[in-house]
Amino acid sequence: MPASDAPTGPGVDVLEQPVVDEVVLEDRPWVVIVWNDPINLMSWVTFVLQKLFGYGLDKATALMLDVHEKGRAVVSSGTQEQSELHVFRLHEHGLWATLEHDE
């Protein structure tokens, strides 16, 4: 109902539609990917995944085998800031890692 047709009088307030300039972005997590490389030993990759992410031996070994056999593995997901930190720490340990939006 237009504002001019709205009821008026004592105790009656006219509420207007709020103007919103915000754009709501889809909240997709970021994923950290470790890539296969010709330098690092499989035992080192397993150790780094255990150390940085707290994975048990079985989980770290499974991820390392994905890296070795498939060329890559998603090792974590989260916010962009968390993922950037994980990639930085993986680089500090000599692993090839990137981040991207999850599909």
N, CA, C and O atoms as a GROMACS GRO file, in nm:
protein
  412
    1MET      N    1   0.085  -0.115   0.000
    1MET     CA    2   0.000   0.000   0.000
    1MET      C    3   0.090   0.123   0.000
    1MET      O    4   0.180   0.132   0.084
    2PRO      N    5   0.070   0.216  -0.092
    2PRO     CA    6   0.152   0.337  -0.097
    2PRO      C    7   0.140   0.415   0.032
    2PRO      O    8   0.040   0.405   0.103
    3ALA      N    9   0.244   0.493   0.061
    3ALA     CA   10   0.247   0.570   0.186
    3ALA      C   11   0.130   0.666   0.195
    3ALA      O   12   0.080   0.692   0.305
    4SER      N   13   0.082   0.721   0.081
    4SER     CA   14  -0.028   0.817   0.085
    4SER      C   15  -0.160   0.749   0.121
    4SER      O   16  -0.250   0.815   0.173
    5ASP      N   17  -0.173   0.618   0.095
    5ASP     CA   18  -0.295   0.544   0.128
    5ASP      C   19  -0.288   0.481   0.267
    5ASP      O   20  -0.385   0.418   0.311
    6ALA      N   21  -0.175   0.496   0.336
    6ALA     CA   22  -0.158   0.434   0.466
    6ALA      C   23  -0.245   0.505   0.569
    6ALA      O   24  -0.268   0.626   0.559
    7PRO      N   25  -0.292   0.430   0.667
    7PRO     CA   26  -0.373   0.494   0.772
    7PRO      C   27  -0.289   0.595   0.850
    7PRO      O   28  -0.170   0.575   0.872
    8THR      N   29  -0.352   0.699   0.890
    8THR     CA   30  -0.283   0.802   0.968
    8THR      C   31  -0.363   0.831   1.093
    8THR      O   32  -0.479   0.793   1.104
    9GLY      N   33  -0.301   0.898   1.184
    9GLY     CA   34  -0.369   0.937   1.307
    9GLY      C   35  -0.279   0.915   1.425
    9GLY      O   36  -0.164   0.872   1.410
   10PRO      N   37  -0.330   0.946   1.543
   10PRO     CA   38  -0.247   0.930   1.663
   10PRO      C   39  -0.212   0.784   1.686
   10PRO      O   40  -0.297   0.696   1.678
   11GLY      N   41  -0.085   0.760   1.716
   11GLY     CA   42  -0.039   0.625   1.747
   11GLY      C   43  -0.015   0.536   1.628
   11GLY      O   44   0.015   0.418   1.645
   12VAL      N   45  -0.027   0.588   1.506
   12VAL     CA   46  -0.004   0.508   1.385
   12VAL      C   47   0.125   0.558   1.320
   12VAL      O   48   0.135   0.674   1.280
   13ASP      N   49   0.223   0.469   1.309
   13ASP     CA   50   0.349   0.502   1.245
   13ASP      C   51   0.355   0.432   1.110
   13ASP      O   52   0.309   0.319   1.096
   14VAL      N   53   0.411   0.500   1.013
   14VAL     CA   54   0.427   0.443   0.880
   14VAL      C   55   0.570   0.390   0.870
   14VAL      O   56   0.666   0.464   0.888
   15LEU      N   57   0.581   0.261   0.842
   15LEU     CA   58   0.712   0.199   0.826
   15LEU      C   59   0.746   0.194   0.678
   15LEU      O   60   0.664   0.158   0.594
   16GLU      N   61   0.869   0.232   0.649
   16GLU     CA   62   0.914   0.227   0.511
   16GLU      C   63   0.999   0.103   0.489
   16GLU      O   64   1.060   0.050   0.582
   17GLN      N   65   1.002   0.057   0.366
   17GLN     CA   66   1.084  -0.057   0.328
   17GLN      C   67   1.231  -0.018   0.341
   17GLN      O   68   1.272   0.083   0.283
   18PRO      N   69   1.311  -0.095   0.415
   18PRO     CA   70   1.453  -0.060   0.427
   18PRO      C   71   1.526  -0.077   0.294
   18PRO      O   72   1.495  -0.166   0.215
   19VAL      N   73   1.622   0.010   0.272
   19VAL     CA   74   1.704   0.001   0.152
   19VAL      C   75   1.829  -0.077   0.188
   19VAL      O   76   1.900  -0.041   0.282
   20VAL      N   77   1.855  -0.183   0.114
   20VAL     CA   78   1.970  -0.269   0.142
   20VAL      C   79   2.062  -0.267   0.021
   20VAL      O   80   2.020  -0.298  -0.091
   21ASP      N   81   2.187  -0.229   0.045
   21ASP     CA   82   2.285  -0.226  -0.062
   21ASP      C   83   2.383  -0.342  -0.053
   21ASP      O   84   2.484  -0.344  -0.124
   22GLU      N   85   2.355  -0.437   0.034
   22GLU     CA   86   2.444  -0.550   0.053
   22GLU      C   87   2.418  -0.658  -0.052
   22GLU      O   88   2.305  -0.683  -0.092
   23VAL      N   89   2.526  -0.719  -0.094
   23VAL     CA   90   2.515  -0.833  -0.185
   23VAL      C   91   2.552  -0.956  -0.103
   23VAL      O   92   2.660  -0.962  -0.044
   24VAL      N   93   2.464  -1.052  -0.099
   24VAL     CA   94   2.490  -1.174  -0.024
   24VAL      C   95   2.565  -1.271  -0.115
   24VAL      O   96   2.516  -1.310  -0.220
   25LEU      N   97   2.685  -1.308  -0.071
   25LEU     CA   98   2.766  -1.401  -0.148
   25LEU      C   99   2.743  -1.542  -0.097
   25LEU      O  100   2.720  -1.563   0.022
   26GLU      N  101   2.750  -1.635  -0.187
   26GLU     CA  102   2.737  -1.775  -0.150
   26GLU      C  103   2.854  -1.811  -0.059
   26GLU      O  104   2.969  -1.780  -0.090
   27ASP      N  105   2.825  -1.876   0.051
   27ASP     CA  106   2.927  -1.910   0.150
   27ASP      C  107   2.986  -2.047   0.119
   27ASP      O  108   2.949  -2.147   0.181
   28ARG      N  109   3.077  -2.049   0.023
   28ARG     CA  110   3.144  -2.174  -0.011
   28ARG      C  111   3.278  -2.178   0.061
   28ARG      O  112   3.350  -2.078   0.063
   29PRO      N  113   3.313  -2.292   0.119
   29PRO     CA  114   3.443  -2.298   0.187
   29PRO      C  115   3.558  -2.300   0.086
   29PRO      O  116   3.539  -2.331  -0.032
   30TRP      N  117   3.674  -2.268   0.135
   30TRP     CA  118   3.797  -2.277   0.058
   30TRP      C  119   3.861  -2.411   0.090
   30TRP      O  120   3.855  -2.458   0.203
   31VAL      N  121   3.922  -2.472  -0.009
   31VAL     CA  122   3.990  -2.600   0.012
   31VAL      C  123   4.139  -2.583  -0.013
   31VAL      O  124   4.182  -2.505  -0.098
   32VAL      N  125   4.217  -2.658   0.064
   32VAL     CA  126   4.363  -2.659   0.050
   32VAL      C  127   4.400  -2.787  -0.024
   32VAL      O  128   4.362  -2.897   0.015
   33ILE      N  129   4.475  -2.770  -0.131
   33ILE     CA  130   4.515  -2.882  -0.216
   33ILE      C  131   4.666  -2.899  -0.208
   33ILE      O  132   4.741  -2.803  -0.227
   34VAL      N  133   4.710  -3.020  -0.182
   34VAL     CA  134   4.853  -3.053  -0.188
   34VAL      C  135   4.874  -3.126  -0.320
   34VAL      O  136   4.802  -3.219  -0.354
   35TRP      N  137   4.978  -3.082  -0.393
   35TRP     CA  138   5.007  -3.136  -0.526
   35TRP      C  139   5.128  -3.228  -0.520
   35TRP      O  140   5.217  -3.211  -0.436
   36ASN      N  141   5.131  -3.326  -0.610
   36ASN     CA  142   5.244  -3.416  -0.621
   36ASN      C  143   5.365  -3.338  -0.673
   36ASN      O  144   5.351  -3.248  -0.755
   37ASP      N  145   5.481  -3.374  -0.624
   37ASP     CA  146   5.604  -3.313  -0.674
   37ASP      C  147   5.713  -3.419  -0.678
   37ASP      O  148   5.703  -3.522  -0.612
   38PRO      N  149   5.818  -3.394  -0.756
   38PRO     CA  150   5.923  -3.495  -0.771
   38PRO      C  151   6.030  -3.488  -0.662
   38PRO      O  152   6.130  -3.559  -0.670
   39ILE      N  153   6.009  -3.406  -0.560
   39ILE     CA  154   6.114  -3.380  -0.462
   39ILE      C  155   6.089  -3.449  -0.328
   39ILE      O  156   6.176  -3.518  -0.276
   40ASN      N  157   5.970  -3.431  -0.273
   40ASN     CA  158   5.942  -3.476  -0.137
   40ASN      C  159   5.913  -3.626  -0.130
   40ASN      O  160   5.842  -3.681  -0.214
   41LEU      N  161   5.968  -3.689  -0.028
   41LEU     CA  162   5.943  -3.830  -0.005
   41LEU      C  163   5.802  -3.849   0.049
   41LEU      O  164   5.746  -3.761   0.114
   42MET      N  165   5.744  -3.966   0.022
   42MET     CA  166   5.610  -3.995   0.070
   42MET      C  167   5.605  -3.992   0.222
   42MET      O  168   5.506  -3.948   0.280
   43SER      N  169   5.710  -4.038   0.287
   43SER     CA  170   5.714  -4.037   0.434
   43SER      C  171   5.714  -3.894   0.487
   43SER      O  172   5.655  -3.867   0.592
   44TRP      N  173   5.780  -3.801   0.416
   44TRP     CA  174   5.782  -3.661   0.459
   44TRP      C  175   5.643  -3.599   0.445
   44TRP      O  176   5.598  -3.527   0.535
   45VAL      N  177   5.576  -3.625   0.335
   45VAL     CA  178   5.441  -3.571   0.314
   45VAL      C  179   5.348  -3.622   0.424
   45VAL      O  180   5.270  -3.545   0.480
   46THR      N  181   5.356  -3.750   0.456
   46THR     CA  182   5.275  -3.807   0.563
   46THR      C  183   5.305  -3.738   0.696
   46THR      O  184   5.213  -3.703   0.770
   47PHE      N  185   5.433  -3.720   0.726
   47PHE     CA  186   5.473  -3.655   0.851
   47PHE      C  187   5.419  -3.512   0.860
   47PHE      O  188   5.367  -3.472   0.963
   48VAL      N  189   5.431  -3.437   0.751
   48VAL     CA  190   5.386  -3.297   0.751
   48VAL      C  191   5.234  -3.291   0.771
   48VAL      O  192   5.186  -3.206   0.846
   49LEU      N  193   5.159  -3.377   0.707
   49LEU     CA  194   5.013  -3.378   0.725
   49LEU      C  195   4.975  -3.412   0.868
   49LEU      O  196   4.880  -3.356   0.922
   50GLN      N  197   5.049  -3.502   0.930
   50GLN     CA  198   5.023  -3.534   1.071
   50GLN      C  199   5.056  -3.414   1.160
   50GLN      O  200   4.980  -3.379   1.251
   51LYS      N  201   5.169  -3.353   1.134
   51LYS     CA  202   5.216  -3.243   1.218
   51LYS      C  203   5.126  -3.119   1.206
   51LYS      O  204   5.087  -3.060   1.307
   52LEU      N  205   5.093  -3.079   1.083
   52LEU     CA  206   5.020  -2.954   1.063
   52LEU      C  207   4.870  -2.966   1.088
   52LEU      O  208   4.807  -2.871   1.135
   53PHE      N  209   4.812  -3.081   1.056
   53PHE     CA  210   4.667  -3.095   1.065
   53PHE      C  211   4.622  -3.189   1.177
   53PHE      O  212   4.502  -3.201   1.203
   54GLY      N  213   4.717  -3.254   1.243
   54GLY     CA  214   4.682  -3.344   1.352
   54GLY      C  215   4.617  -3.473   1.306
   54GLY      O  216   4.550  -3.540   1.384
   55TYR      N  217   4.636  -3.509   1.179
   55TYR     CA  218   4.578  -3.633   1.129
   55TYR      C  219   4.653  -3.753   1.187
   55TYR      O  220   4.773  -3.746   1.213
   56GLY      N  221   4.580  -3.861   1.205
   56GLY     CA  222   4.643  -3.986   1.245
   56GLY      C  223   4.721  -4.044   1.128
   56GLY      O  224   4.710  -3.997   1.015
   57LEU      N  225   4.799  -4.146   1.158
   57LEU     CA  226   4.883  -4.208   1.054
   57LEU      C  227   4.800  -4.258   0.937
   57LEU      O  228   4.839  -4.239   0.822
   58ASP      N  229   4.687  -4.323   0.963
   58ASP     CA  230   4.605  -4.379   0.854
   58ASP      C  231   4.551  -4.269   0.763
   58ASP      O  232   4.559  -4.281   0.641
   59LYS      N  233   4.496  -4.163   0.821
   59LYS     CA  234   4.439  -4.052   0.741
   59LYS      C  235   4.550  -3.982   0.662
   59LYS      O  236   4.534  -3.955   0.543
   60ALA      N  237   4.662  -3.952   0.728
   60ALA     CA  238   4.773  -3.884   0.660
   60ALA      C  239   4.829  -3.970   0.547
   60ALA      O  240   4.864  -3.918   0.441
   61THR      N  241   4.837  -4.100   0.569
   61THR     CA  242   4.887  -4.192   0.466
   61THR      C  243   4.791  -4.197   0.347
   61THR      O  244   4.834  -4.196   0.232
   62ALA      N  245   4.661  -4.202   0.376
   62ALA     CA  246   4.561  -4.205   0.267
   62ALA      C  247   4.569  -4.077   0.183
   62ALA      O  248   4.563  -4.084   0.060
   63LEU      N  249   4.583  -3.963   0.248
   63LEU     CA  250   4.595  -3.837   0.173
   63LEU      C  251   4.724  -3.833   0.092
   63LEU      O  252   4.724  -3.789  -0.023
   64MET      N  253   4.833  -3.880   0.152
   64MET     CA  254   4.962  -3.883   0.081
   64MET      C  255   4.951  -3.973  -0.042
   64MET      O  256   5.004  -3.939  -0.148
   65LEU      N  257   4.882  -4.086  -0.030
   65LEU     CA  258   4.866  -4.176  -0.145
   65LEU      C  259   4.781  -4.111  -0.255
   65LEU      O  260   4.806  -4.133  -0.373
   66ASP      N  261   4.681  -4.033  -0.216
   66ASP     CA  262   4.603  -3.958  -0.316
   66ASP      C  263   4.694  -3.861  -0.391
   66ASP      O  264   4.687  -3.849  -0.513
   67VAL      N  265   4.778  -3.792  -0.316
   67VAL     CA  266   4.873  -3.698  -0.379
   67VAL      C  267   4.963  -3.774  -0.476
   67VAL      O  268   4.983  -3.731  -0.589
   68HIS      N  269   5.016  -3.886  -0.431
   68HIS     CA  270   5.111  -3.964  -0.512
   68HIS      C  271   5.046  -4.026  -0.635
   68HIS      O  272   5.102  -4.022  -0.744
   69GLU      N  273   4.927  -4.083  -0.617
   69GLU     CA  274   4.864  -4.157  -0.726
   69GLU      C  275   4.776  -4.072  -0.815
   69GLU      O  276   4.771  -4.095  -0.936
   70LYS      N  277   4.706  -3.974  -0.758
   70LYS     CA  278   4.613  -3.891  -0.836
   70LYS      C  279   4.672  -3.755  -0.871
   70LYS      O  280   4.615  -3.680  -0.951
   71GLY      N  281   4.786  -3.723  -0.811
   71GLY     CA  282   4.851  -3.595  -0.841
   71GLY      C  283   4.812  -3.483  -0.748
   71GLY      O  284   4.875  -3.377  -0.749
   72ARG      N  285   4.709  -3.505  -0.666
   72ARG     CA  286   4.665  -3.400  -0.574
   72ARG      C  287   4.571  -3.459  -0.470
   72ARG      O  288   4.516  -3.567  -0.489
   73ALA      N  289   4.555  -3.387  -0.360
   73ALA     CA  290   4.459  -3.426  -0.257
   73ALA      C  291   4.412  -3.302  -0.183
   73ALA      O  292   4.491  -3.212  -0.154
   74VAL      N  293   4.283  -3.297  -0.152
   74VAL     CA  294   4.229  -3.191  -0.068
   74VAL      C  295   4.257  -3.231   0.076
   74VAL      O  296   4.209  -3.335   0.123
   75VAL      N  297   4.335  -3.149   0.146
   75VAL     CA  298   4.377  -3.186   0.282
   75VAL      C  299   4.302  -3.111   0.391
   75VAL      O  300   4.305  -3.151   0.507
   76SER      N  301   4.232  -3.001   0.355
   76SER     CA  302   4.150  -2.931   0.454
   76SER      C  303   4.058  -2.834   0.383
   76SER      O  304   4.075  -2.805   0.264
   77SER      N  305   3.958  -2.785   0.457
   77SER     CA  306   3.868  -2.683   0.405
   77SER      C  307   3.831  -2.589   0.519
   77SER      O  308   3.834  -2.627   0.636
   78GLY      N  309   3.796  -2.466   0.482
   78GLY     CA  310   3.759  -2.369   0.583
   78GLY      C  311   3.748  -2.230   0.522
   78GLY      O  312   3.723  -2.216   0.403
   79THR      N  313   3.767  -2.130   0.605
   79THR     CA  314   3.760  -1.992   0.558
   79THR      C  315   3.883  -1.962   0.471
   79THR      O  316   3.980  -2.038   0.469
   80GLN      N  317   3.876  -1.851   0.400
   80GLN     CA  318   3.989  -1.812   0.316
   80GLN      C  319   4.113  -1.786   0.401
   80GLN      O  320   4.223  -1.828   0.364
   81GLU      N  321   4.096  -1.718   0.513
   81GLU     CA  322   4.212  -1.688   0.599
   81GLU      C  323   4.276  -1.815   0.653
   81GLU      O  324   4.398  -1.828   0.652
   82GLN      N  325   4.194  -1.909   0.701
   82GLN     CA  326   4.247  -2.036   0.751
   82GLN      C  327   4.322  -2.110   0.640
   82GLN      O  328   4.431  -2.163   0.662
   83SER      N  329   4.262  -2.114   0.523
   83SER     CA  330   4.322  -2.187   0.411
   83SER      C  331   4.452  -2.122   0.367
   83SER      O  332   4.548  -2.192   0.334
   84GLU      N  333   4.458  -1.990   0.364
   84GLU     CA  334   4.582  -1.921   0.329
   84GLU      C  335   4.693  -1.955   0.428
   84GLU      O  336   4.808  -1.975   0.388
   85LEU      N  337   4.658  -1.961   0.555
   85LEU     CA  338   4.758  -1.996   0.657
   85LEU      C  339   4.806  -2.140   0.637
   85LEU      O  340   4.926  -2.166   0.646
   86HIS      N  341   4.714  -2.232   0.609
   86HIS     CA  342   4.754  -2.371   0.585
   86HIS      C  343   4.848  -2.382   0.465
   86HIS      O  344   4.949  -2.452   0.471
   87VAL      N  345   4.816  -2.310   0.357
   87VAL     CA  346   4.902  -2.314   0.238
   87VAL      C  347   5.040  -2.258   0.272
   87VAL      O  348   5.142  -2.314   0.231
   88PHE      N  349   5.044  -2.148   0.346
   88PHE     CA  350   5.172  -2.089   0.387
   88PHE      C  351   5.255  -2.189   0.467
   88PHE      O  352   5.375  -2.205   0.443
   89ARG      N  353   5.191  -2.257   0.562
   89ARG     CA  354   5.263  -2.352   0.646
   89ARG      C  355   5.310  -2.472   0.565
   89ARG      O  356   5.419  -2.524   0.589
   90LEU      N  357   5.229  -2.518   0.471
   90LEU     CA  358   5.272  -2.628   0.385
   90LEU      C  359   5.392  -2.587   0.301
   90LEU      O  360   5.485  -2.665   0.282
   91HIS      N  361   5.391  -2.462   0.250
   91HIS     CA  362   5.505  -2.412   0.175
   91HIS      C  363   5.630  -2.408   0.262
   91HIS      O  364   5.740  -2.439   0.216
   92GLU      N  365   5.614  -2.369   0.389
   92GLU     CA  366   5.728  -2.365   0.480
   92GLU      C  367   5.792  -2.503   0.496
   92GLU      O  368   5.912  -2.514   0.523
   93HIS      N  369   5.713  -2.607   0.479
   93HIS     CA  370   5.763  -2.744   0.490
   93HIS      C  371   5.801  -2.804   0.354
   93HIS      O  372   5.828  -2.923   0.344
   94GLY      N  373   5.802  -2.720   0.252
   94GLY     CA  374   5.850  -2.764   0.120
   94GLY      C  375   5.748  -2.834   0.032
   94GLY      O  376   5.785  -2.888  -0.072
   95LEU      N  377   5.621  -2.833   0.071
   95LEU     CA  378   5.520  -2.898  -0.012
   95LEU      C  379   5.456  -2.798  -0.107
   95LEU      O  380   5.447  -2.679  -0.077
   96TRP      N  381   5.413  -2.847  -0.221
   96TRP     CA  382   5.341  -2.765  -0.318
   96TRP      C  383   5.193  -2.765  -0.279
   96TRP      O  384   5.131  -2.871  -0.273
   97ALA      N  385   5.138  -2.648  -0.253
   97ALA     CA  386   4.999  -2.640  -0.210
   97ALA      C  387   4.934  -2.514  -0.264
   97ALA      O  388   4.999  -2.411  -0.284
   98THR      N  389   4.804  -2.524  -0.288
   98THR     CA  390   4.724  -2.409  -0.334
   98THR      C  391   4.591  -2.411  -0.262
   98THR      O  392   4.558  -2.508  -0.194
   99LEU      N  393   4.515  -2.302  -0.278
   99LEU     CA  394   4.379  -2.301  -0.225
   99LEU      C  395   4.284  -2.257  -0.335
   99LEU      O  396   4.322  -2.184  -0.427
  100GLU      N  397   4.160  -2.303  -0.326
  100GLU     CA  398   4.058  -2.263  -0.421
  100GLU      C  399   3.921  -2.281  -0.356
  100GLU      O  400   3.907  -2.350  -0.255
  101HIS      N  401   3.820  -2.218  -0.416
  101HIS     CA  402   3.684  -2.235  -0.367
  101HIS      C  403   3.638  -2.377  -0.393
  101HIS      O  404   3.664  -2.434  -0.498
  102ASP      N  405   3.568  -2.432  -0.296
  102ASP     CA  406   3.514  -2.567  -0.311
  102ASP      C  407   3.402  -2.562  -0.416
  102ASP      O  408   3.331  -2.462  -0.427
  103GLU      N  409   3.388  -2.668  -0.491
  103GLU     CA  410   3.286  -2.676  -0.595
  103GLU      C  411   3.151  -2.701  -0.535
  103GLU      O  412   3.052  -2.710  -0.608
   0.00000   0.00000   0.00000
